Amino acid sequence: MKAWVCTVLVTAALFFSGSEGQAKPLSRMVAELGLSPADFEMQNAAAASLFAKGRPLVGQEASWSNPDTGSKGTVRVREMQEDCAHLQHFVVSGKTGQTREIRTRRCLDAGGNWILTP
């Protein structure tokens, strides 16, 4: 649960930063994305799979799909900068049918773990 909340917070913050210049409640941000908690978990698992064998390569992709909600997406390694991977997520909400782009970043920590960072 804690990992899901952190993922939602970081993803929502990155997705909505600068979009309207106004603060929105987290519940509204999540509702606007149209994704369920299970969708976020699948999105996170797809992104994590890119790091399963160590440092990912630019252009590497992973896809996910949730048959229960109709949501789906693809995550791609957009670029590598030092010990950080910049990821580009394309998400299609089963609720809205809209495609959204979300950009996230995972950086290598001292323990060798790829951590989702703002």
Secondary structure, 3 states (H helix, E strand, C coil): CHHHHHHHHHHHHHHHCCCCCCCCCHHHHHHHHCCCHHHHHHHHHHHHHCCCCCCCCCCCEEEEECCCCCCEEEEEEEEEECCEEEEEEEEECCCCCCEEEEEEEEEECCCCCEEEEC
